[in-house]
């Protein structure tokens, strides 16, 4: 259900709130969450170490979402 829930959040952000970009971060070892972000059409933009943990950042812009 993660993909469906995330799709609803993206739809709300783009359609109701009028956002033009949504950014997500995920723990690098969390492969399941990475697959969800990629299935939504989000693109990896960078990697960072935050509080000693490796994070990956993804983003998606209006019109790119696979909703």
C-alpha positions as CSV (number, residue, x, y, z in Angstrom):
1,X,0.0,0.0,0.0
2,X,3.0,2.3,0.2
3,X,2.9,3.3,-3.5
4,X,-0.9,4.0,-3.3
5,X,-0.5,6.1,-0.2
6,X,2.4,8.0,-1.7
7,X,0.5,8.6,-4.9
8,X,-2.4,10.1,-2.9
9,X,0.1,12.4,-1.1
10,X,1.6,13.6,-4.4
11,X,-1.8,14.2,-6.0
12,X,-2.8,16.3,-3.0
13,X,0.4,18.2,-3.1
14,X,0.3,18.9,-6.8
15,X,-3.5,19.3,-7.4
16,X,-4.7,20.8,-4.1
17,X,-1.7,22.7,-2.7
18,X,-0.3,23.7,-6.1
19,X,3.2,22.5,-5.4
20,X,5.6,22.3,-8.3
21,X,8.2,20.0,-6.8
22,X,8.2,17.4,-4.0
23,X,11.5,16.2,-2.5
24,X,11.9,13.0,-0.5
25,X,14.7,11.5,1.4
26,X,15.3,7.8,2.2
27,X,17.8,5.8,4.1
28,X,20.2,4.4,1.5
29,X,19.8,0.8,2.7
30,X,16.0,0.9,2.4
31,X,15.6,-0.7,-1.0
32,X,11.9,-1.2,-0.7
33,X,11.3,2.5,-0.2
34,X,13.7,3.4,-3.0
35,X,11.6,1.1,-5.3
36,X,8.4,3.0,-4.3
37,X,10.0,6.4,-5.0
38,X,11.3,5.2,-8.4
39,X,7.9,3.6,-9.3
40,X,6.3,7.0,-8.6
41,X,8.6,8.6,-11.2
42,X,10.9,10.3,-8.7
43,X,14.5,10.9,-9.7
44,X,17.5,10.6,-7.5
45,X,19.2,13.9,-7.1
46,X,21.9,13.5,-4.5
47,X,23.4,11.5,-1.6
48,X,24.4,12.9,1.7
49,X,25.5,11.7,5.2
50,X,23.2,13.1,7.8
51,X,23.8,12.3,11.5
52,X,26.2,9.5,10.4
53,X,23.5,7.9,8.1
54,X,23.6,7.7,4.3
55,X,20.5,9.3,2.8
56,X,19.4,9.5,-0.8
57,X,17.3,12.4,-2.1
58,X,14.7,12.1,-4.8
59,X,12.4,14.7,-6.4
60,X,9.5,15.0,-8.8
61,X,8.0,18.0,-10.5
62,X,4.4,18.7,-11.6
63,X,3.5,16.6,-14.6
64,X,6.1,13.9,-13.9
65,X,4.2,11.8,-11.4
66,X,2.9,8.4,-12.5
67,X,-0.5,8.9,-10.8
